[in-house]
């Protein structure tokens, strides 16, 4: 079993070989592409592997055991592909499972969490909205954030039902989506919120639609840049930064547990990355049967 805080040599690769290994990025679906975008900007020399577990998305409607089961299985799969570090680019998966998965994997992990702290520091009205999945909002990790940082700031927590599904089908601006968002955001404005935490990595792709509704009345808190900077610190700490600058920023390799068509479309439309998506089977204890919705 790996140690809780392994040294760089505990990862089983020589330093030079380890530094050239790819970084694994994982999300329940396509939202983690917003984190991938920030990681590419912060660490342009690093090779990236991105896995979308879209066959089983959205995680926000799954039970905690299912979320942990899938997060561990995909983390193990990425480690087997040679990933030197793992970014769990999913608020729901981080909230429910990262402590357990970190104990099980022989590579360092970086998770994500809603920007409660920066929202509390930034809000002038002392009222902030949080848009996140139901699973994230109910998690002990999120409740701990509120306890630590919300002493003098009121947080209005709204489950974003339907928003992940919209992004998964590449809908970031339809009339139906805007009506859904309006129902979530207008009560926050009426309550005096001046800040909005985007508590799911899918939600930054809805930035334009949100702006059309709220204008400049809400400051949007997206933690993807902070995640990329934390990943950089972790790689430096373990001696895992890419050893030499690449001639050009390498294209990520994309994988999906479904057919990947929407993933390819979203990467091309929103990230200007035209790359094939390979469909992969990643079995786990809860998904041994092919019927994902029965899992």
TITORRO-484281 format. One record per residue (C-alpha): residue number from 1; x, y, z. Coordinates in steps of 0.001 Angstrom, whole numbers, plus 500000, padded with zeros to 6 digits. Example, Ala and Ser with C-alpha at 12.3 -4.5 7.8 and 13.67 -1.06 7.14 Angstrom:
+------+--------+--------+--------+
| doro |     c1 |     c2 |     c3 |
+------+--------+--------+--------+
|    1 | 512300 | 495500 | 507800 |
|    2 | 513670 | 498940 | 507140 |
+------+--------+--------+--------+
***
This chain:
+------+--------+--------+--------+
| doro |     c1 |     c2 |     c3 |
+------+--------+--------+--------+
|    1 | 500000 | 500000 | 500000 |
|    2 | 501353 | 503468 | 499199 |
|    3 | 502199 | 505785 | 502047 |
|    4 | 499901 | 508698 | 502843 |
|    5 | 502548 | 511218 | 501733 |
|    6 | 504918 | 509367 | 499368 |
|    7 | 508269 | 510807 | 498400 |
|    8 | 508998 | 511422 | 494706 |
|    9 | 510961 | 508166 | 494497 |
|   10 | 507948 | 506242 | 495800 |
|   11 | 506192 | 506652 | 492481 |
|   12 | 508248 | 503858 | 490929 |
|   13 | 509829 | 505796 | 488035 |
|   14 | 513243 | 507387 | 487610 |
|   15 | 513050 | 511157 | 487957 |
|   16 | 513636 | 511907 | 484253 |
|   17 | 511110 | 509334 | 483077 |
|   18 | 508543 | 510467 | 485628 |
|   19 | 508832 | 514104 | 484585 |
|   20 | 508019 | 513204 | 480990 |
|   21 | 504976 | 511111 | 481949 |
|   22 | 501506 | 512577 | 481315 |
|   23 | 499098 | 514118 | 483816 |
|   24 | 495710 | 512440 | 484155 |
|   25 | 492602 | 514623 | 484368 |
|   26 | 489259 | 513050 | 485184 |
|   27 | 485672 | 514248 | 485386 |
|   28 | 482284 | 512590 | 485464 |
|   29 | 481797 | 514101 | 482028 |
|   30 | 482823 | 517145 | 480052 |
|   31 | 483031 | 519798 | 482776 |
|   32 | 486651 | 518983 | 483552 |
|   33 | 487546 | 520378 | 480140 |
|   34 | 487376 | 523789 | 481849 |
|   35 | 490133 | 522604 | 484203 |
|   36 | 492095 | 521110 | 481301 |
|   37 | 491950 | 524517 | 479604 |
|   38 | 493479 | 526178 | 482676 |
|   39 | 496129 | 523451 | 483082 |
|   40 | 497223 | 523810 | 479443 |
|   41 | 497580 | 527561 | 479926 |
|   42 | 499553 | 527195 | 483170 |
|   43 | 501645 | 524141 | 482172 |
|   44 | 501937 | 524174 | 478361 |
|   45 | 504788 | 521652 | 478258 |
|   46 | 502881 | 518887 | 480014 |
|   47 | 501245 | 515955 | 478229 |
|   48 | 497645 | 515420 | 479351 |
|   49 | 495258 | 512460 | 479404 |
|   50 | 491596 | 513363 | 479887 |
|   51 | 488929 | 510821 | 480835 |
|   52 | 485222 | 511670 | 480799 |
|   53 | 483039 | 509104 | 482571 |
|   54 | 480100 | 510315 | 480485 |
|   55 | 478396 | 506922 | 480418 |
|   56 | 477650 | 507377 | 484122 |
|   57 | 477193 | 511165 | 484267 |
|   58 | 475992 | 513124 | 486099 |
|   59 | 477606 | 512061 | 489363 |
|   60 | 475562 | 514635 | 491277 |
|   61 | 472559 | 512301 | 491110 |
|   62 | 474525 | 509204 | 492224 |
|   63 | 475009 | 507810 | 495709 |
|   64 | 478292 | 508351 | 497550 |
|   65 | 479517 | 504751 | 497186 |
|   66 | 478983 | 504839 | 493427 |
|   67 | 480942 | 508095 | 493115 |
|   68 | 483859 | 506705 | 495138 |
|   69 | 483821 | 503440 | 493187 |
|   70 | 484057 | 505182 | 489810 |
|   71 | 486639 | 507729 | 490958 |
|   72 | 488952 | 505002 | 492227 |
|   73 | 488516 | 502845 | 489099 |
|   74 | 489341 | 505711 | 486755 |
|   75 | 492241 | 506858 | 488911 |
|   76 | 493676 | 503336 | 488810 |
|   77 | 493161 | 503208 | 485034 |
|   78 | 495010 | 506484 | 484505 |
|   79 | 497841 | 505374 | 486787 |
|   80 | 498094 | 502188 | 484702 |
|   81 | 498410 | 504364 | 481579 |
|   82 | 501486 | 505936 | 483147 |
|   83 | 499987 | 509132 | 484582 |
|   84 | 502391 | 510810 | 487024 |
|   85 | 499650 | 512797 | 488797 |
|   86 | 495869 | 512910 | 488841 |
|   87 | 493578 | 515912 | 488785 |
|   88 | 490091 | 514989 | 489989 |
|   89 | 488424 | 517757 | 487967 |
|   90 | 484986 | 517109 | 489414 |
|   91 | 483624 | 518855 | 492507 |
|   92 | 481273 | 515975 | 493280 |
|   93 | 483987 | 513321 | 493048 |
|   94 | 486404 | 515431 | 495075 |
|   95 | 483852 | 516111 | 497785 |
|   96 | 482791 | 512497 | 498176 |
|   97 | 485900 | 510446 | 497526 |
|   98 | 489267 | 512167 | 497225 |
|   99 | 490499 | 511356 | 500736 |
|  100 | 489826 | 507640 | 500197 |
|  101 | 491194 | 507555 | 496644 |
|  102 | 494333 | 509441 | 497659 |
|  103 | 495148 | 506589 | 500055 |
|  104 | 494763 | 503998 | 497305 |
|  105 | 496741 | 505500 | 494420 |
|  106 | 500550 | 505612 | 494121 |
|  107 | 500546 | 509056 | 492456 |
|  108 | 499786 | 512521 | 493857 |
|  109 | 496233 | 513845 | 493537 |
|  110 | 494839 | 517349 | 493145 |
|  111 | 491136 | 517874 | 493719 |
|  112 | 488746 | 520739 | 493206 |
|  113 | 486347 | 522424 | 495559 |
|  114 | 483828 | 525258 | 495299 |
|  115 | 485347 | 528716 | 495790 |
|  116 | 483671 | 529454 | 499115 |
|  117 | 486792 | 531059 | 500577 |
|  118 | 487434 | 533499 | 497709 |
|  119 | 483719 | 534341 | 497580 |
|  120 | 483699 | 535170 | 501292 |
|  121 | 486760 | 537374 | 500823 |
|  122 | 485358 | 539129 | 497763 |
|  123 | 481673 | 539700 | 498559 |
|  124 | 480870 | 543258 | 499592 |
|  125 | 477189 | 542623 | 500285 |
|  126 | 478118 | 539594 | 502439 |
|  127 | 475643 | 537496 | 500439 |
|  128 | 476951 | 534977 | 497916 |
|  129 | 475310 | 532339 | 495776 |
|  130 | 476626 | 528820 | 495262 |
|  131 | 475569 | 526814 | 492235 |
|  132 | 476637 | 523165 | 492613 |
|  133 | 475381 | 519606 | 492359 |
|  134 | 473218 | 518194 | 495114 |
|  135 | 475941 | 515674 | 495987 |
|  136 | 478525 | 518435 | 496423 |
|  137 | 476212 | 520545 | 498568 |
|  138 | 475377 | 517643 | 500901 |
|  139 | 478995 | 516542 | 501327 |
|  140 | 480879 | 516916 | 504591 |
|  141 | 483726 | 518547 | 502667 |
|  142 | 481467 | 521354 | 501433 |
|  143 | 479805 | 521806 | 504807 |
|  144 | 483268 | 522134 | 506298 |
|  145 | 484062 | 524937 | 503856 |
|  146 | 480946 | 526801 | 504968 |
|  147 | 481856 | 526368 | 508625 |
|  148 | 485374 | 527709 | 508046 |
|  149 | 484704 | 530630 | 505748 |
|  150 | 481056 | 531676 | 506027 |
|  151 | 481024 | 533141 | 509534 |
|  152 | 479981 | 536620 | 508411 |
|  153 | 478819 | 535821 | 504872 |
|  154 | 475454 | 534326 | 503952 |
|  155 | 475718 | 531607 | 501295 |
|  156 | 472657 | 530763 | 499191 |
|  157 | 473181 | 527170 | 498053 |
|  158 | 471304 | 526152 | 494900 |
|  159 | 471462 | 522675 | 493349 |
|  160 | 471988 | 523119 | 489618 |
|  161 | 469613 | 520374 | 488493 |
|  162 | 469787 | 519934 | 484722 |
|  163 | 472866 | 522079 | 484110 |
|  164 | 475391 | 519244 | 483860 |
|  165 | 473108 | 517427 | 481440 |
|  166 | 472853 | 520567 | 479296 |
|  167 | 476631 | 520928 | 479016 |
|  168 | 476981 | 517197 | 478337 |
|  169 | 474779 | 517621 | 475251 |
|  170 | 476720 | 520764 | 474263 |
|  171 | 473842 | 523097 | 475122 |
|  172 | 475412 | 526247 | 476545 |
|  173 | 472941 | 528848 | 475334 |
|  174 | 469473 | 527555 | 474393 |
|  175 | 466287 | 529307 | 475496 |
|  176 | 465472 | 526331 | 477735 |
|  177 | 468885 | 526508 | 479411 |
|  178 | 468583 | 530250 | 479987 |
|  179 | 465150 | 529799 | 481552 |
|  180 | 466582 | 527150 | 483888 |
|  181 | 469469 | 529404 | 484874 |
|  182 | 467161 | 532367 | 485404 |
|  183 | 465148 | 530353 | 487905 |
|  184 | 468314 | 529652 | 489871 |
|  185 | 469942 | 533090 | 489657 |
|  186 | 467152 | 535623 | 490033 |
|  187 | 466342 | 534604 | 493644 |
|  188 | 470033 | 535103 | 494498 |
|  189 | 469947 | 538614 | 493036 |
|  190 | 466733 | 539389 | 494885 |
|  191 | 468399 | 538278 | 498140 |
|  192 | 471262 | 540714 | 497585 |
|  193 | 473990 | 538362 | 496349 |
|  194 | 476902 | 540056 | 494589 |
|  195 | 479050 | 536946 | 494074 |
|  196 | 478369 | 533541 | 492500 |
|  197 | 480448 | 530427 | 493147 |
|  198 | 480503 | 528104 | 490142 |
|  199 | 480633 | 524921 | 492214 |
|  200 | 480856 | 522434 | 489340 |
|  201 | 483504 | 522280 | 486637 |
|  202 | 480767 | 522103 | 483994 |
|  203 | 479454 | 525535 | 484912 |
|  204 | 482247 | 527782 | 483528 |
|  205 | 481046 | 526762 | 480063 |
|  206 | 477773 | 528530 | 480960 |
|  207 | 479575 | 531807 | 481662 |
|  208 | 478104 | 533648 | 478655 |
|  209 | 474558 | 532507 | 479424 |
|  210 | 474953 | 533511 | 483079 |
|  211 | 476321 | 536914 | 482077 |
|  212 | 473337 | 537503 | 479788 |
|  213 | 471071 | 537062 | 482830 |
|  214 | 473008 | 538787 | 485620 |
|  215 | 475198 | 541244 | 483741 |
|  216 | 477852 | 542560 | 486107 |
|  217 | 475699 | 542230 | 489208 |
|  218 | 477399 | 538969 | 490196 |
|  219 | 481149 | 538343 | 490302 |
|  220 | 481744 | 534779 | 489105 |
|  221 | 484143 | 532585 | 491093 |
|  222 | 485744 | 529891 | 488901 |
|  223 | 488538 | 527974 | 490635 |
|  224 | 490066 | 526325 | 487555 |
|  225 | 493076 | 528667 | 487488 |
|  226 | 493723 | 528023 | 491195 |
|  227 | 493580 | 524269 | 490504 |
|  228 | 496183 | 524595 | 487738 |
|  229 | 498474 | 526542 | 490054 |
|  230 | 498081 | 523953 | 492798 |
|  231 | 498933 | 521210 | 490289 |
|  232 | 502079 | 523127 | 489366 |
|  233 | 503075 | 523300 | 493053 |
|  234 | 502458 | 519562 | 493515 |
|  235 | 504538 | 518658 | 490458 |
|  236 | 507392 | 520871 | 491671 |
|  237 | 507176 | 519383 | 495155 |
|  238 | 507559 | 515846 | 493806 |
|  239 | 510077 | 516649 | 491076 |
|  240 | 507571 | 515786 | 488366 |
|  241 | 507541 | 518898 | 486160 |
|  242 | 508245 | 518232 | 482478 |
|  243 | 512031 | 518322 | 482196 |
|  244 | 512416 | 520389 | 479020 |
|  245 | 510160 | 522781 | 477140 |
|  246 | 508200 | 521112 | 474372 |
|  247 | 508550 | 522429 | 470828 |
|  248 | 504792 | 523017 | 470851 |
|  249 | 502034 | 522529 | 473371 |
|  250 | 501179 | 518817 | 473056 |
|  251 | 497588 | 517966 | 472220 |
|  252 | 495736 | 516193 | 475038 |
|  253 | 494653 | 512613 | 474532 |
|  254 | 490926 | 512244 | 475116 |
|  255 | 489038 | 509208 | 476389 |
|  256 | 485375 | 508652 | 477174 |
|  257 | 483290 | 505830 | 478580 |
|  258 | 480580 | 506666 | 476031 |
|  259 | 480974 | 507342 | 472298 |
|  260 | 482747 | 510646 | 472910 |
|  261 | 480924 | 512578 | 470180 |
|  262 | 479819 | 515413 | 472448 |
|  263 | 483253 | 515525 | 474041 |
|  264 | 484900 | 515985 | 470664 |
|  265 | 482356 | 518657 | 469730 |
|  266 | 482777 | 520606 | 472977 |
|  267 | 486582 | 520457 | 472826 |
|  268 | 486503 | 521802 | 469274 |
|  269 | 483893 | 524491 | 469928 |
|  270 | 484988 | 525821 | 473313 |
|  271 | 488683 | 524915 | 473500 |
|  272 | 489597 | 525005 | 469793 |
|  273 | 491118 | 521542 | 470135 |
|  274 | 490337 | 519223 | 467233 |
|  275 | 491244 | 515761 | 468484 |
|  276 | 489732 | 512312 | 468347 |
|  277 | 488143 | 510776 | 471449 |
|  278 | 488820 | 507121 | 472178 |
|  279 | 486018 | 505142 | 473808 |
|  280 | 487277 | 503036 | 476711 |
|  281 | 485767 | 500458 | 479041 |
|  282 | 486741 | 501060 | 482665 |
|  283 | 484961 | 498475 | 484819 |
|  284 | 484423 | 498938 | 488536 |
|  285 | 482694 | 497124 | 491363 |
|  286 | 479430 | 499017 | 490849 |
|  287 | 479472 | 498934 | 487044 |
|  288 | 480351 | 495369 | 486186 |
|  289 | 476992 | 495081 | 484401 |
|  290 | 476589 | 496982 | 481124 |
|  291 | 473412 | 498749 | 482251 |
|  292 | 474847 | 501984 | 483691 |
|  293 | 471555 | 503343 | 484985 |
|  294 | 470897 | 500170 | 486950 |
|  295 | 474243 | 500452 | 488729 |
+------+--------+--------+--------+
***
